[in-house]
């Protein structure tokens, strides 16, 4: 497997080679973590494990989707993420067929045959099924959690880009990440903008799976992206974002009707 971006150095905003825009972007990402009091950065409960895949239809910038992703991290659960940004029809079409609408978040638990919309119901279901039924304080008062999650989206200042069509990979990408990591966030945002499906391996602090990750890769550094379609593995967020653009972003902006036709023909 081709390995790229293995430097252990994080973004140091005082370095002369760091652009001002990158430093500001990183600062906003840290502020987003603070607004949610680090929710999604620590495993707080590990119960029964799913018998099949968890599939989450979501948007990275959606405040309600964020609460579900945080719950997955608190419970040390992985999920196949199917981003549904504006202008992306492949996953939105699947979601419409499943739920009758395109509202996110929407969870499918294949092992139990459960399909759920509404972030409150999803979070409660996850903790009842795969945790100790006790929600962490950041998720306990849902109205307050919703408000702070909305503020997080505002402070982050990122919006899903409409009308961006990616080249569809044959297999979902794999991302080792955790919700409260500011480095992982920028990668998830790019995956979301491109509408790329990926399996998110959530390894928040105190995850019992972290030691095996370190044994396999020699470090506890996140994010790690593995693309089985190109046999590439890389650690550094800026290099991952650049790679995703070069490999999967469209080279031309196509009219909406043509983009929709391309999706239909390639499904």
N, C-alpha and C positions, 0 to 999 in steps of 0.2 A: 504493500500500500504506500502510495506517495504521501510523505509527511511534509507539511509546510507550516510556517509560523509557530515555531516551538520555543521562542524566547519567553522566559519567565517574567520579563519586565512588564508591569502594568503601565497604564497611561500615567505619566508623570507630567502634570500640567505646567510645571515650571521649566521643562526642557525646552531648549531653543527650537527644536524641530517639531514641536507640537503646535498645530495651527490654533489660532484663537477660537475659531468656530468649533473645533474638536474639544477644546477645553470647556467652552460654554455648554456644549452638548453633554459632556461628562458631568458637569456641575448640576445640570438639570436632572440628569439621571439619578445622581446622589440625593437630590432634593425629593425626588419621587419616592425613593426608598424611605426617607425620613418621614414623609407625610403619612405613609402607611405603617409607621413604627416598625419597620423591618419585617412586616408580615410576609411569609413565604420564604424566609431566610433560615428557618429552624424547623426541624422535624419535632413535632410535639406529641404525636400519637401514631402507633403502628399496630394495626389490628389484622383482621383477615385480609388475604390478598385476592385480587380479582381472578376469576377462573378464565376470563377472556380479556380481550382488549377493551380499554376505555377509549372512546373516540370523542373528541371535543371540537365542535364547530364554534368558532370564536373570532374576535378581532383583538389584536394586541392592544389597541388604544381604547377599547370598550371598557368602561369602569366595572360593569357587571361581569364581563369575562375575566377581568383581573381577579375578582373575588374567588371565582372558581379555580383559577390557576393557583392562587395562594393556598386554597384548601388542598389541592393535589400535592403541593410541596409540604404542607404541614403533616400530611399523611404518608409521605414518601411513596407517592404513586406516579407511575408513568402514564402517558396518554399519547395517542395519535392525534396530532393537532391538524385540523383542516381549516386554515384561515379563510375568512369570508370578507375580504375588503370590497369596497365599492368597485363595480366594474368587473368583478370576478364571477363567472357564471358556473364553473365546474362544481365547486363546493356548494355554492348557493343553490344550484339545481338539486343536488343531493339533499340539502337541508329542506328545501321546499317539498320534496317527495316524502321525507320522513315526518315533517311536522305540519305541513300545509302552509308554512310561511317561512320567511328568511330571518327571523329574529334570533339573535345570539345573546347569550351562550345557549348551546344545546348539547346535552351529553347522551351518548349511547354506551351502555354497559352491555357488551355482547354476551358475556358469560351468564348474566341474569336476564337478558332480554328486556332490559329497562331502557326507556327513552324519556328524557326529562328536559323541559325548558324551565326558565326562571331561575336566576342565580340562587335565590333563597332555598328553593326546593333541591337544587343540585347540591349545594353545600351541605344541607342537612342530610341528604341521602348518602353522601360520601362519608360523613362522620359516623352516621348510624351503621353503615355497611362495612367500613374499612378502618374505623378508628374506635375511640372509647366513648363516643357520643357527646363528649364535652368539647365545645368549640373554644379555640383560643380567644383571648380577649379582643384581638383585632377583628374577629369575625362575629363576635357574640351579639353585639347590638347592631343589627343589620342596617338600620337607617343611618347610623353614624358611620358605619363601614362604607355604605354607598356614597355618602357625602365626601369622605376623605378620598375615596377612590376617584370620584369625579374631579376633585381638586388635583389629584395626582396626574390625571390625564391633561388637565389644563396647564399645570406647571411644566409637565414634560414637553408640551408644545408640539408633539408629533401627531400627525393625522395620517390615516391610511390613504395612500395615493390612489385616486380613482383612475380607471382606464389603463391600468398596467397589467398586461397579459404576459405570463411567464411561459417559457417552453416547459411542458409538463414532463417531469422525470418519470421513468418507468417504475422506480421504487421510491418510497418516501425517504427523505434524508433523515439523519439521526443527529440529535443535538443533546449533549450533556450540559445541563444548565441548572439554575435555580432562580426563582422569581425575583428575589431581592438583589441579585447580582447586577450592578450597573453595566458591566461588560456584556453580560448575556442579553440584556434588554435590547441593545442596539442590533444584535444579530436577530433576535426574534422579530423586531420591527421590520427588518429587511425581508425576512422570510414571509411575514404577513403582507407586506406591500406587494410581493411577487405572487402571493397566493400559493406558495409551495407547501405541500403536505410534509410533515416531519414528525417523527417519533421523539417526544420530549422526555428524556430521562432526567427526572427531577432529583437532584442530589443536594438538598439543602444541608446546612450544618447539622451534625448529629445523625445523619442518615447512616443506618447500619450497612449500607452498600458502598460507602465511601472507601473503606479499606481495600475492597476488591478493585475499585477504580484505580486507586493509587498503585496497587500491585500490577495492574494491567498497563498503565500509562506512565507510571513513574512520578506522578505529581497530582496534587489536588488543585488543578487549574481549570477554570471555567470561563467562557464556554469551550467546548470541544465539538467540532462538527465533523461528521463522517458522511461522505457522499458515496453510497454503494454503486451509484451509476457511473462514476468516474474514478473510483478507487482512490479518492483523496481524503486525507485527514488533516485538520488544522486546528490550532488553538487560538490564535490571536484574533480578537473581534474585528479589528480594522481590515485584516487580510481576509477574514471570512466574508465580510460585507462586500469587499471588492470582488472576491471570487464569485459570490452569488450573482452579482450584477453582470459579470463577464460571461458566466456560464448559462444563466437562465433568463436574464432580462431581454425583452424584445429589442431588436436593433432598429425597428421602425415603429412609429406610432400609426396604428391602423384605425380606420373608422369603426364605430361601435358595431355596426351590422356585420362587417367582415370578421371582427374579433369573435363575435358570437358564433359565426359560421365555422371558424377555425376550431373552436372548442367542441362543437357538435361533431365535426369530422374526425377529430383526434380522440374522441372518447370511445 
